């Protein structure tokens, strides 16, 4: 990792810590994940609508987009291996769908394993010089924005970004807290130890929302449940993920949730006979007995929609926040695992239906953080936009730095 400092973000938006920030922390020692967990302290391991509702994509209209006179070129940058069978693979599926659904679109340029260092800026520069649109599938912040400034005629999409005032950059992400809550409901009924575990990447809003929603779902059916987090400080580190997963299980967790880009935690859970909830895609074949469910990602319609708008001249950035793809419209749960009891399936399905119907929200008050402070009063709730920036843990979650 390069050690040059990250410059302050542009604009007036509050800047959250990004993976780039954490990778530069002197105290981060990659591979040290397991040791501290045995004492249940924080350790290390590592990856849009308006204010009130997630935005549904409108990609159906893109199916009739007229072919541009010249080929429209789209380049992709992935944070992990393109064939990780997880996060980057889901984005790559979206890339491959573009020329199939829009005439005269070329999406042949891609770079994977893009580092969180100055090297990334040159990668983005090369992509911008050769494409009409560049899709950056993770937040790179100030490693990306100078490139966007130099190429005002190129359209940029940045996944999970937090700066909204750059005219040719649009941010997007998924409302993953809803499916995380649904899986948490099942986990609350599956656990026998009342101890859940989470293998995280970086202490950003993604981890806070994953762990908060997962535990709140579990406590809706089992108020005695607690959740321990281990951070790897990488989205793709199979040895680190192995160490963290084993440490959580050794500490008593019998349901493990992870945000890793690979299938390592699922495979460890299969070997050790505990339950597994995962991100990215239905990878149950790597742990058929352990698999509970997954936050399954589908970027295809969103990418078709954005490319179509860029081609027909209607594309704009979004200064009010990211496009947030809702549950069922970019992220969803999969069919339940083969060993999940019917009671847990039914409870999860009921929570899914109620969330979709708007009968309640993950962050409905009263809610307290893990230091005993009331964060959301009774009768109040966070908006979707506020959820995207959550930076605190609910009562019962430990280990997020």
C-alpha positions in Angstrom: 0.0 0.0 0.0 1.2 3.5 -0.8 1.6 5.7 2.2 0.7 9.1 0.6 -2.0 10.9 2.4 -5.6 11.1 1.2 -6.7 14.6 0.4 -9.9 16.0 1.9 -13.0 15.3 -0.1 -14.5 18.0 -2.3 -17.7 19.8 -1.6 -19.6 20.4 1.6 -20.7 16.8 2.4 -19.4 15.2 5.5 -16.6 12.9 4.7 -16.8 9.3 6.0 -13.8 7.2 6.6 -13.0 5.2 3.4 -11.0 2.0 2.9 -8.2 4.2 1.7 -8.1 5.9 5.1 -8.0 2.7 7.1 -5.4 1.0 4.9 -3.0 3.8 5.9 -3.5 3.4 9.7 -0.2 2.5 11.3 -1.8 0.0 13.7 -3.3 -2.1 11.0 -1.4 -5.4 10.8 -2.8 -7.6 8.1 -3.2 -11.2 9.2 -3.5 -10.3 12.9 -7.2 -10.9 12.9 -7.6 -13.9 15.2 -5.5 -13.2 18.2 -7.4 -10.3 19.9 -10.8 -11.8 19.2 -10.3 -14.5 21.7 -10.6 -11.8 24.3 -13.6 -10.4 22.4 -12.0 -7.0 21.7 -11.9 -5.3 18.4 -9.6 -7.0 15.9 -8.8 -6.7 12.2 -10.4 -8.3 9.0 -11.9 -7.0 5.2 -16.4 -4.1 0.3 -30.7 5.3 -4.3 -33.4 7.2 -4.0 -34.6 10.4 -2.4 -34.4 11.0 1.3 -37.2 8.6 2.1 -37.4 5.9 -0.5 -34.8 3.9 -2.5 -34.9 4.6 -6.2 -36.1 1.9 -8.6 -34.1 1.7 -11.7 -35.8 2.4 -15.0 -33.8 0.1 -17.2 -36.8 -1.2 -19.1 -36.8 1.9 -21.2 -33.2 1.2 -22.1 -34.2 -1.9 -24.0 -35.3 0.4 -26.8 -32.4 2.8 -26.7 -31.3 3.7 -30.2 -27.8 2.6 -31.2 -25.2 5.4 -31.0 -23.6 6.4 -34.3 -20.2 5.5 -32.9 -19.5 2.7 -30.5 -20.2 3.8 -26.9 -17.4 2.4 -24.7 -17.7 1.5 -21.0 -14.7 0.6 -18.8 -14.9 -1.1 -15.4 -12.6 -1.0 -12.4 -12.9 -3.8 -9.8 -11.4 -3.8 -6.3 -11.0 -7.5 -6.1 -10.4 -10.3 -8.7 -13.0 -10.2 -11.4 -13.6 -14.0 -10.9 -13.8 -13.7 -7.1 -17.3 -15.4 -7.3 -18.5 -12.5 -5.2 -18.6 -8.7 -5.3 -16.6 -8.1 -8.4 -18.1 -11.0 -10.3 -21.6 -9.5 -9.8 -20.4 -6.2 -11.3 -18.7 -8.1 -14.2 -22.0 -9.8 -14.9 -23.5 -6.3 -15.3 -20.7 -5.3 -17.6 -21.3 -8.3 -19.8 -25.0 -7.6 -20.0 -24.5 -4.1 -21.6 -23.6 -5.1 -25.2 -26.3 -7.8 -25.1 -29.0 -5.3 -24.2 -27.9 -2.0 -25.9 -26.8 -1.9 -29.6 -23.3 -0.6 -30.4 -22.1 -0.6 -26.8 -18.5 -1.9 -26.2 -17.6 -3.0 -22.6 -14.3 -4.7 -23.2 -12.0 -2.6 -20.9 -11.7 -3.8 -17.3 -9.1 -3.8 -14.6 -9.4 -5.9 -11.4 -7.5 -5.8 -8.1 -7.3 -2.0 -8.3 -5.3 -1.0 -5.2 -6.3 1.6 -2.7 -3.2 3.6 -3.5 -1.9 6.2 -6.0 -1.6 3.5 -8.6 -5.4 3.5 -8.9 -5.4 7.1 -10.2 -3.3 6.0 -13.2 -5.6 3.1 -13.8 -8.6 5.4 -13.8 -6.8 7.8 -16.2 -6.1 5.0 -18.7 -9.8 3.9 -18.6 -11.0 7.5 -19.0 -8.8 8.1 -22.1 -10.4 5.1 -23.8 -14.0 5.1 -22.8 -17.1 7.2 -22.7 -18.1 6.0 -19.3 -16.0 4.5 -16.4 -17.7 2.4 -13.7 -15.7 2.2 -10.5 -17.1 -0.6 -8.5 -16.0 0.6 -5.0 -15.3 3.9 -3.3 -11.9 5.4 -4.3 -12.7 9.1 -3.4 -9.8 11.4 -4.1 -7.9 8.7 -6.0 -10.7 9.1 -8.6 -11.9 12.7 -8.6 -8.9 14.4 -10.1 -9.3 12.1 -13.1 -12.9 13.1 -13.4 -11.9 16.7 -13.4 -9.5 16.1 -16.2 -12.1 14.3 -18.3 -15.3 16.4 -18.1 -16.8 14.6 -21.2 -16.5 11.2 -19.6 -19.2 9.9 -17.3 -18.2 8.2 -14.1 -20.1 5.9 -11.7 -18.6 5.3 -8.3 -20.1 2.6 -6.1 -20.6 3.6 -2.4 -19.1 7.0 -3.0 -19.8 10.0 -0.8 -19.1 13.2 -2.8 -22.0 14.4 -4.9 -21.0 17.8 -6.3 -18.8 16.6 -9.2 -20.8 17.2 -12.4 -19.7 14.0 -14.2 -19.6 11.6 -11.3 -22.7 9.8 -10.0 -22.8 7.7 -6.8 -24.8 4.4 -6.4 -25.2 1.6 -3.9 -27.7 -0.9 -2.5 -30.1 -0.7 0.5 -28.4 -3.8 2.0 -29.8 -3.3 5.5 -33.2 -4.7 4.6 -32.0 -8.1 3.4 -29.5 -8.1 6.3 -32.4 -7.7 8.7 -34.3 -10.5 7.1 -31.3 -12.9 7.5 -31.0 -11.7 11.1 -34.5 -12.8 11.9 -33.6 -16.3 10.7 -30.3 -16.1 12.6 -32.1 -15.2 15.9 -34.0 -18.5 15.6 -31.1 -20.6 14.4 -28.6 -19.7 17.1 -28.2 -21.9 20.1 -25.4 -20.0 21.8 -27.1 -16.5 21.3 -23.8 -15.4 19.9 -23.6 -14.2 16.3 -20.4 -13.3 14.4 -19.6 -10.9 11.6 -16.5 -10.9 9.4 -16.1 -7.3 8.2 -13.9 -5.3 5.9 -13.5 -1.7 6.9 -15.4 0.2 9.6 -17.5 2.2 7.2 -21.3 2.6 6.9 -21.5 -0.7 5.1 -20.4 -2.6 8.2 -22.5 -0.5 10.6 -25.6 -1.1 8.5 -24.9 -4.8 8.1 -24.3 -5.5 11.7 -27.0 -3.2 13.1 -29.7 -4.6 10.8 -28.6 -8.2 11.3 -28.7 -7.9 15.1 -31.9 -5.9 15.1 -33.5 -8.6 13.0 -32.2 -11.3 15.3 -33.4 -9.5 18.5 -36.9 -9.1 17.0 -37.3 -12.8 17.7 -34.6 -13.5 20.3 -33.8 -10.5 22.6 -30.8 -12.3 24.2 -28.7 -12.4 21.0 -25.4 -10.5 20.8 -23.1 -9.9 17.8 -19.3 -9.9 17.7 -17.4 -8.3 14.8 -14.0 -9.0 13.5 -12.4 -6.6 10.9 -10.0 -7.9 8.2 -9.2 -4.5 6.6 -9.5 -6.1 3.2 -12.5 -7.2 1.1 -10.4 -10.0 -0.4 -8.1 -11.8 1.9 -8.8 -15.5 2.2 -6.2 -16.3 4.8 -7.4 -13.3 7.0 -11.0 -14.4 6.5 -10.1 -17.9 7.5 -8.5 -16.7 10.7 -11.3 -14.4 11.6 -14.1 -16.9 10.9 -12.3 -19.5 13.0 -11.8 -17.0 15.8 -15.4 -16.1 15.9 -16.5 -19.7 16.0 -13.9 -20.4 18.7 -15.4 -17.5 20.7 -18.9 -19.2 20.6 -20.6 -17.8 17.5 -22.8 -20.3 15.8 -24.1 -18.1 13.0 -21.6 -16.1 10.9 -22.4 -13.2 8.6 -19.7 -11.9 6.3 -19.1 -9.2 3.7 -16.0 -10.8 2.1 -15.7 -10.9 -1.7 -14.8 -14.6 -1.7 -16.5 -17.7 -0.3 -13.9 -18.5 2.4 -16.1 -17.8 5.5 -18.9 -20.0 4.0 -16.5 -22.8 3.5 -15.1 -22.6 7.0 -18.7 -22.6 8.4 -19.4 -25.7 6.4 -16.3 -27.4 7.8 -17.1 -26.5 11.3 -20.8 -27.1 11.4 -22.2 -23.6 12.0 -24.6 -21.4 10.0 -23.5 -18.9 7.4 -25.1 -15.8 5.9 -23.2 -14.1 3.1 -23.0 -11.2 0.6 -22.9 -10.9 -3.2 -24.5 -14.0 -4.7 -26.0 -17.4 -4.1 -22.8 -19.4 -3.5 -24.5 -22.2 -1.5 -22.6 -24.9 -3.4 -19.5 -23.9 -1.4 -21.3 -24.7 1.9 -24.7 -26.4 1.2 -25.3 -27.5 4.8 -24.2 -24.2 6.4 -25.8 -21.8 4.0 -28.7 -19.7 5.4 -29.2 -17.0 2.8 -27.3 -14.3 0.9 -27.6 -10.6 0.0 -27.7 -11.3 -3.8 -26.7 -8.3 -6.0 -27.9 -7.6 -9.5 -26.5 -4.5 -11.1 -27.6 -5.3 -14.7 -30.7 -3.1 -15.0 -29.0 -0.1 -13.3 -26.0 -0.2 -15.6 -28.2 -0.5 -18.7 -30.3 2.5 -17.4 -27.2 4.7 -16.8 -25.5 3.8 -20.1 -28.8 4.4 -22.0 -29.1 7.9 -20.4 -25.5 8.7 -21.2 -26.1 7.7 -24.9 -29.4 9.7 -25.3 -28.0 12.8 -23.5 -30.3 12.7 -20.4 -27.6 11.5 -17.9 -26.8 13.8 -15.0 -25.0 13.5 -11.7 -27.1 13.5 -8.5 -26.2 16.2 -5.9 -28.7 15.0 -3.3 -27.0 11.7 -2.6 -26.5 8.3 -4.2 -28.9 6.1 -6.2 -29.8 3.5 -3.6 -31.1 0.3 -5.1 -33.9 -1.2 -3.0 -34.5 -4.7 -1.8 -35.9 -6.5 -4.9 -34.6 -3.8 -7.2 -30.8 -4.4 -7.2 -30.3 -6.5 -4.0 -32.4 -9.3 -2.6 -32.4 -12.4 -0.6 -32.1 -15.8 -2.2 -34.1 -19.0 -1.6 -33.4 -20.3 1.9 -30.7 -22.9 2.5 -31.6 -26.5 2.4 -31.3 -27.0 6.2 -33.0 -23.9 7.4 -36.0 -24.9 9.5 -39.4 -23.9 8.3 -40.0 -21.7 11.4 -37.0 -19.6 10.6 -37.9 -19.4 6.9 -41.4 -18.3 7.7 -40.2 -15.6 10.1 -37.7 -14.3 7.6 -40.3 -14.2 4.9 -42.8 -12.4 7.1 -40.1 -9.7 7.9 -39.3 -9.4 4.2 -43.0 -8.8 3.3 -43.4 -6.3 6.1 -40.3 -4.3 5.1 -41.4 -4.3 1.4 -44.8 -3.1 2.4 -43.4 -0.3 4.5 -45.0 -1.6 7.7 -41.8 -0.8 9.6 -38.2 0.2 9.0 -34.9 -1.2 10.2 -34.1 2.1 12.0 -37.4 2.8 13.7 -37.0 4.2 17.2 -36.5 3.9 20.0 -32.9 2.7 19.3 -29.8 3.0 21.5 -26.2 2.7 20.5 -23.7 0.3 22.2 -22.7 3.0 24.7 -26.2 3.5 25.9 -27.1 6.7 24.1 -30.5 7.1 22.6 -29.8 7.6 18.8 -33.4 7.5 17.5 -36.4 8.4 19.7 -39.7 6.6 19.8 -41.9 7.5 16.9 -38.9 8.6 14.8 -36.9 6.8 12.1 -33.9 7.4 9.8 -34.5 8.2 6.2 -32.8 6.1 3.5 -30.3 8.9 3.0 -29.5 9.0 6.7 -29.1 5.2 6.8 -26.4 5.5 4.1 -24.2 7.5 6.4 -24.7 5.6 9.7 -21.5 5.5 11.8 -22.6 3.9 15.1 -23.4 0.5 16.4 -26.7 -0.5 18.0 -26.7 -2.0 21.5 -25.4 -5.5 21.4 -22.8 -5.1 18.7 -19.1 -5.1 19.6 -15.9 -5.0 17.7 -16.5 -2.4 15.0 -13.6 0.1 15.4 
